[in-house]
Amino acid sequence: MLAISVMYPVGLVGALAIRYRAYAPAFTRPTSPPFDLGEARALLTIAGAALVLSLLDLGTLLAIRSSYLRANGVAANGLLQAALALSQQVGSVFYAYLARYAFGKVSAAAAVGGEGVAAYTRRQWTPLLIVATLAIGFSMAAATPLLHLLYSSRFDPARPMMAYALFGEFCRVAVQAWALGALPLSGTGLWFTIGIAQPLSLAALYALFAARGAGEMSLAYAYASAGLVTLLVAIVGMRSRGVSMGRREGLTLVLALAILAVLLRVFGS
């Protein structure tokens, strides 16, 4: 915790020391007014929407996990936690790229309207999905040794859960990649709609699978299915803003989902 708390201040000081000349203009007297009401309003709107989405996402998962724990016990909850944690670690590699690099590029592309966003989204789509398919597929196949390495052989029963969680994580990566231009292109409306689809569909699908007797696998099934639902919402929503999926992009997605579905059938049982 101490290391995490000092990581960003140390990084900031280091960046300023190494790249001082590049950042020097930020420390000069500003020529524009120090407070821009329109800019502040936009920041507060985005921040408020992001806070609501975060609370809804975390709150929904907390409520579902509480229900799952009561229904299936501590041991099953531990297996599920291991499966979700490893799956999200794989996805975090892509989220880091999308948030720290691709979002800036697509925001710049939004300056020329929907055409720029559509062009950038399509350009990065195929290579990103190929790499994501390879990473997720490898993680499905190597789930058992990964669980042994990071946990122990006692977590072997988490392998099917991890396979479904990884499938859901692939869908989440695809959502982020395709809907990356939602915020700069159309403001918080579409971005919020896509964001809220994940927790709402997760809650509804978990209730459905639990009622149908899926037991310990109910939340893993729901995680994978909610990913597909959210991906569909993202594709339809972005199409309404002029970012439509062409033949190549659609074929790439279908092939990726088909490959992972086969791996899911092999390693998810």
N, C-alpha and C positions, 0 to 999 in steps of 0.2 A: 504493500500500500504506500509506503514511503517513496519507493522508486517511481510508482505511477504518479504520485503527487508532484514530484520534482521534474518529471520527464519533459513536460511542455515548457516550463520556464527555462530549463537548461537548453532545450532545443531552440527557443526563441532567442536567447542570448547568443548561442552559437551561430544561428543564421544571421543575426545582425553583425556579429563580428566578422564573419566570412564574406558576407554580401552587403557590407555597409553602403557601398556606392550605389548599388541598385535600389536600396531602400531609403537612401538619403532624402529624396523628395518628400517622403511622408513626414519628415520632421521639420520641414520648412513652413513658413507662415502661409496658411491657406488663402487662396484668392477668392474662393467661393464662400457663401455664408456658412457659418459653423453648424447650423441646424437647418435641415431640409425637412419640412413637414410631410411632404409627399413621400420622401424616402423613408422617413420614420414610420409612416402609416403602412407602407408596403412591408417593411421589416416586421412590424408588429402583427400584421395579418398572417404572414407566412409562419412566424414564430408561434402564434396562437394555434394555427391549424396543425403545425408539427407537434405541439404539446398535446393537443387533443388526440391526434393519431397515436402518439407514443403511449399515452395513458390508456387509451382504448385497447391497443395491441397488448400491452403488458397486463392490463386488468383482465382482459378476456382470457389470456393464456393462464393467468394465476387462478381464475375461477375454474377453468377447465381442468387444470392440474390438481386443484383441490378435490374436484369431483372424481377425477381419475384415481387419486390416492385413496379416497374412501372406498371406491368400488373395487380396486385391484390390489391394494396393499403397498407397503413400503418397498418391497423387493422389485415389483414391477415398475414402480415410479423411478427407482434407481437405474434400472435398465433403460427406461425411456429417456432419462436425463442424459445418460451416456450417448445414446443414439442421436439425440437432438444436438448435443454439444459438438460431437464430431462432425455431423453434417453441416452445422452452421459455421464451423471452422473452415470447411472447404469453400462454402459460399462466401465467406468474408474476404477471400482473396479477390474475388470478382467485384464485390461491393467496394473494396478499397480503390480499385481501378476506376470503377464507374463514378464514384463520388469525388475522387481527388483529381481525376484527369478528364474523363469523358463528359462529366456535367459541365465543366468549363467550356469545353469545345462545342457542345450542343447549345449552350447559352449564347455563345458568340454566333453560332449559325442561325439562331432565332432572330438575329438582327435583320436578316433578309426575309423573314417570314417562314411560313410552313414549309416552303420548298427547301430551305436550308436545313431545317430540322429533319425533314424526311430523308434528304440526301445523306446526311451524316448518320442517321439511325440505320439506314440500309447498308451503308458502307461498313460499319463496324459489326453488324448483326451476324453475318455468316462466320467470320473468323472467331468472334467471341463465343458463338454457340458450339463451334467445333471444339475449341479448347475446353469449354464447360462440359461438353459431353464426354470428352476423354477423362477429365478430372473426376467427374461424378461417377462414370462407369468404372474407372480404376478403383475408386473408393468403395463402390459396391462389391467388386470382386475381392478387394483386400480388406474387407470389413473385419474378418476374424483376426488376422495378424495385427491390424490397427488397434482393435479392442484389447488384445493381449499386451501390446506395446504400451498403450496409454492407461490401461486399467489392469485387468488380469483375466485369466481363463474363466473366472466366475461370471464374466459378462458375455459369454458366448451366446446366451439366449437373446441378447440385444441385436444380433445380426439382422433378423428380419425387420425389426423396427427401424434399424439404421438404413436399410435398403429403401423403405418407403419414405423415411425422412429425407434421404438424399434425392429421391425423385421430386419431392416437394421443394427441396432447396434449388434444384435445377429450374423449376418453374418460377421460383422467386427471382432467380438471377435473370431469367428471360424477361420477366415483368419489368425489372429495373432497367434492363438494356433497351427494351422497346418503348417504355414510357418515360425515358429519361428527359425527353423534351416537353413533357406535360406542363411542368411549372413555368419555364420561360415562355412557352408558346401560348398558354391559355390561363395562366394564373393558378390560384389555389383550387378552383372548382373541380376540374378533371383530376388533378393531382390528388385531391382529398377523396374523390370518388374511388379511384383506383386503390388508394391506401386503405380505405375503410372496408373494401371488399374482402381483404384477407382475414381480419379477425371475425367479421360477421359470418363468412362462409365456414371458417374453421369451427366456430361455435355450433352452427347449425348441423354441419356434417358430423361433428363429434357426437352430438345428441342422437343423430340418426344411426351411426355405427354402433354406439353403445346400446341403443334400444334394440338393435338387430342381433345383439349377442356377440359382438366382436371381441369383447373382453379386453385383454392386455394390448391388443393390436388396434383398438378403436381410435386412439389419438394419432397413431402413426398413419392409419388409413386416412383419417381426416386431414392430416397435414399434407399428404400427397394430393388428395382431392381438392383441397382448398387452393393449393398452388395452381392447379389447372383452371379452376373457376376464376381466380384473380388474373391469370394470364389471358383468358378469354375477355374479361372486362377491359383489360389494358389494350388488347388488339382492337376491340370495337370502339373504345373511347378515343384512341389515337386516330383511328380511321375517320372519325367525325371531325377531327382537327386537321385532316389532310395528310396524315402519315399512314398510308395504306401499305399493306404487305403484298409485295409482288410475288411472281411465281417462284423466283429463286429463294426469297426469304421464307415463303410458306413451305416450300419443299425442304429447306434446311431444317425448319422446326419440326415438320412431320417425321423426317428421318431420325432426327435426334430423339424425339419422343418414342419412336418405334424401337430404336436401339436400347434405350433405357427401360422401356417396357419389357423387352425380352430379358434383359439383365435382372429386372425386378422379379420376373417370374422365376428365374433361376435361383436368385439369392434372397428373395423375399419370403421364402417358405421354410 
